[in-house]
């Protein structure tokens, strides 16, 4: 799918491979969902969001910052006292 989209969405070249895979999955899902109800506005939103991500990957300084490990990214956050299980 990624190769088929490149001529139409050339900015996808800047997405890292895992991000490109995620974009293709999300794009296919939202396209199918929108087509099923005849409302395509969310497709444009998904494309705009991912294009912004590609722009970040295209900037070497931003791209390296995005790919570095984040301190505390795996930290568990305790549930607040009195919180319910439902969200």
C-alpha positions in Angstrom: 0.0 0.0 0.0 2.8 2.4 0.9 4.3 2.2 -2.6 0.9 2.8 -4.2 0.4 5.9 -2.0 3.8 7.5 -2.7 2.9 9.2 -6.0 -0.2 10.6 -4.5 1.2 11.5 -1.0 5.0 12.0 -1.7 5.6 13.2 1.9 5.1 9.6 3.1 8.8 9.1 2.1 9.8 10.9 5.2 7.9 8.7 7.6 10.1 6.1 9.5 9.1 2.5 8.5 7.0 1.8 11.7 5.2 5.2 11.2 4.6 4.5 7.6 3.1 1.1 8.5 0.9 2.7 11.1 -0.2 5.4 8.6 -1.2 2.9 6.0 -3.2 0.9 8.5 -4.9 3.9 9.9 -5.6 5.4 6.4 -7.1 2.1 5.2 -9.3 1.8 8.3 -10.6 5.4 8.2 -11.1 5.3 4.5 -13.3 2.1 4.8 -15.2 3.6 7.8 -15.9 6.9 6.2 -16.9 5.2 2.9 -19.4 3.1 4.9 -21.3 6.1 6.1 -20.7 8.4 3.1 -18.8 11.0 5.1 -15.2 11.5 4.1 -14.1 14.5 6.2 -12.1 12.3 8.7 -9.9 11.1 5.8 -8.6 14.6 5.2 -8.0 15.0 9.0 -5.9 11.8 9.1 -3.9 12.8 6.1 -3.2 16.3 7.6 -2.1 14.8 10.9 0.2 12.3 9.2 1.6 14.9 6.9 2.6 17.0 9.9 4.3 13.9 11.3 6.2 13.5 8.0 7.3 17.1 8.2 8.7 16.5 11.7 10.6 13.4 10.4 11.9 15.5 7.4 13.7 17.8 9.9 16.9 15.9 11.0 17.0 17.6 14.4 13.3 16.9 15.1 13.6 13.4 13.7 16.5 12.4 16.0 14.7 13.9 19.0 11.5 11.9 18.1 13.5 8.6 17.9 15.5 8.9 21.2 14.3 7.1 24.3 12.3 9.2 26.7 13.1 9.1 30.4 10.2 7.8 32.3 8.3 6.6 29.2 7.9 3.2 30.9 7.0 4.5 34.3 3.7 3.3 35.8 1.4 6.0 37.1 -0.6 5.1 40.2 -4.4 5.4 40.0 -5.7 8.4 41.9 -7.3 7.6 45.2 -11.1 7.3 44.8 -10.8 6.8 41.1 -13.3 4.4 39.4 -12.4 1.6 37.1 -14.6 3.0 34.4 -13.3 5.8 32.2 
